């Protein structure tokens, strides 16, 4: 790993790790209370045009997506694809939230989407992650 990390590298690490904790724990905490989470979503979407089976399936997608993408972002593993996947998950959440006209939550979700996009746009500053460590190792092995 690079022994000198720039301020931009540290700033990126601080933002990525904090965001990864937030997203990962959204998912991991919901696993133990999945039935309550699913019931809450079914109640919220009862008057929407979405069938209950789709809402239930989406509940699984949300919990798994948050846990997996958040954990990958936290550790910086497969970071590019984790950020893209997490952003796509936000599209699903925003779609559903707008469908039930919960504009306050939709606004919060747009902030999350912007954070995914910002981390992706600034990924060149990633210097403190498993991806960065593996890049450094590969570079060291490739040297004659």
C-alpha positions as CSV (number, residue, x, y, z in Angstrom):
1,X,0.0,0.0,0.0
2,X,1.1,3.5,-0.7
3,X,2.9,4.9,2.4
4,X,2.1,8.5,1.4
5,X,-1.6,9.1,1.0
6,X,-2.6,12.6,-0.2
7,X,-5.2,14.7,1.5
8,X,-7.6,13.8,-1.3
9,X,-6.9,10.1,-0.7
10,X,-7.7,10.5,3.0
11,X,-10.8,12.5,2.3
12,X,-12.0,9.9,-0.1
13,X,-11.3,7.1,2.5
14,X,-13.2,9.0,5.2
15,X,-16.2,9.5,3.0
16,X,-16.2,6.0,1.5
17,X,-15.8,4.2,4.8
18,X,-18.5,6.3,6.5
19,X,-20.8,5.8,3.6
20,X,-20.1,2.1,3.5
21,X,-20.9,1.8,7.2
22,X,-24.2,3.6,6.7
23,X,-25.3,1.5,3.7
24,X,-24.0,-1.8,5.0
25,X,-25.8,-1.4,8.4
26,X,-29.0,-0.4,6.6
27,X,-28.9,-4.0,5.2
28,X,-27.3,-6.0,8.0
29,X,-29.6,-4.6,10.7
30,X,-32.7,-5.3,8.6
31,X,-31.8,-8.9,8.2
32,X,-32.6,-9.8,11.8
33,X,-35.9,-7.8,11.6
34,X,-36.7,-8.7,8.0
35,X,-40.3,-9.7,8.7
36,X,-41.0,-6.3,10.2
37,X,-39.3,-4.5,7.3
38,X,-41.3,-6.4,4.8
39,X,-44.5,-5.8,6.6
40,X,-43.8,-2.1,6.8
41,X,-43.2,-2.0,3.0
42,X,-46.3,-3.9,2.3
43,X,-48.3,-1.5,4.4
44,X,-46.7,1.5,2.7
45,X,-47.3,0.2,-0.8
46,X,-50.8,-1.2,-0.1
47,X,-52.5,1.6,-2.1
48,X,-49.9,1.6,-4.9
49,X,-50.3,-0.1,-8.2
50,X,-47.5,-2.6,-7.4
51,X,-48.5,-6.1,-6.5
52,X,-47.7,-7.3,-3.0
53,X,-45.5,-10.1,-4.4
54,X,-43.3,-7.5,-6.2
55,X,-43.1,-5.4,-3.0
56,X,-42.0,-8.5,-1.0
57,X,-39.4,-9.4,-3.7
58,X,-38.1,-5.9,-3.6
59,X,-37.8,-6.0,0.1
60,X,-35.3,-8.9,-0.3
61,X,-33.5,-7.0,-3.0
62,X,-33.2,-3.9,-0.8
63,X,-31.8,-5.7,2.2
64,X,-29.4,-7.9,0.2
65,X,-28.3,-5.0,-1.9
66,X,-27.6,-2.7,1.0
67,X,-25.8,-5.3,2.9
68,X,-23.6,-6.5,0.0
69,X,-23.0,-3.1,-1.7
70,X,-22.4,-1.4,1.6
71,X,-19.9,-4.0,2.8
72,X,-18.0,-3.8,-0.5
73,X,-17.9,0.0,-0.3
74,X,-16.8,-0.1,3.3
75,X,-13.8,-2.3,2.5
76,X,-13.2,-0.9,-1.0
77,X,-13.5,-4.2,-2.8
78,X,-14.9,-4.1,-6.3
79,X,-15.6,-0.5,-5.5
80,X,-16.5,0.7,-9.0
81,X,-19.2,-2.0,-9.4
82,X,-20.4,-1.7,-5.8
83,X,-21.0,2.0,-6.4
84,X,-22.7,1.5,-9.7
85,X,-24.9,-1.3,-8.2
86,X,-25.7,0.8,-5.1
87,X,-26.7,3.7,-7.4
88,X,-28.9,1.4,-9.4
89,X,-30.5,0.1,-6.2
90,X,-31.2,3.8,-5.3
91,X,-33.1,4.1,-8.7
92,X,-35.4,1.3,-7.5
93,X,-35.9,3.0,-4.2
94,X,-36.6,6.4,-5.7
95,X,-39.0,4.9,-8.3
96,X,-41.1,3.2,-5.5
97,X,-40.9,6.2,-3.2
98,X,-42.1,8.6,-6.0
99,X,-44.9,6.1,-6.9
100,X,-46.3,6.5,-3.4
101,X,-45.6,10.2,-3.5
102,X,-43.4,10.3,-0.5
103,X,-41.4,13.3,-1.6
104,X,-39.5,13.9,1.6
105,X,-38.0,10.4,1.5
106,X,-37.4,10.7,-2.3
107,X,-35.3,13.8,-1.5
108,X,-33.2,11.9,1.0
109,X,-32.7,9.1,-1.5
110,X,-31.5,11.6,-4.1
111,X,-28.9,12.7,-1.6
112,X,-27.8,9.1,-1.3
113,X,-27.7,8.7,-5.1
114,X,-25.6,11.9,-5.3
115,X,-23.2,10.4,-2.8
116,X,-22.9,7.2,-4.8
117,X,-22.2,9.2,-7.9
118,X,-19.7,11.5,-6.2
119,X,-17.7,8.6,-4.8
120,X,-17.7,7.0,-8.3
121,X,-16.6,10.2,-9.9
122,X,-13.8,10.6,-7.4
123,X,-12.7,7.0,-7.3
124,X,-9.3,8.0,-8.8
125,X,-8.5,9.2,-5.2
126,X,-9.0,5.7,-3.7
127,X,-5.8,4.9,-2.0
128,X,-6.9,3.2,1.2
129,X,-9.0,0.1,0.3
130,X,-8.7,-3.5,-0.6
131,X,-8.8,-2.5,-4.3
132,X,-5.9,-0.1,-3.8
133,X,-3.9,-2.7,-1.8
134,X,-4.4,-5.3,-4.6
135,X,-3.4,-2.7,-7.3
136,X,-0.2,-2.1,-5.3
137,X,0.5,-5.8,-4.9
138,X,0.0,-6.4,-8.6
139,X,2.2,-3.5,-9.5
140,X,4.9,-4.8,-7.2
141,X,4.7,-8.3,-8.6
142,X,4.9,-7.1,-12.2
143,X,8.2,-5.3,-11.6
144,X,11.3,-7.2,-12.8
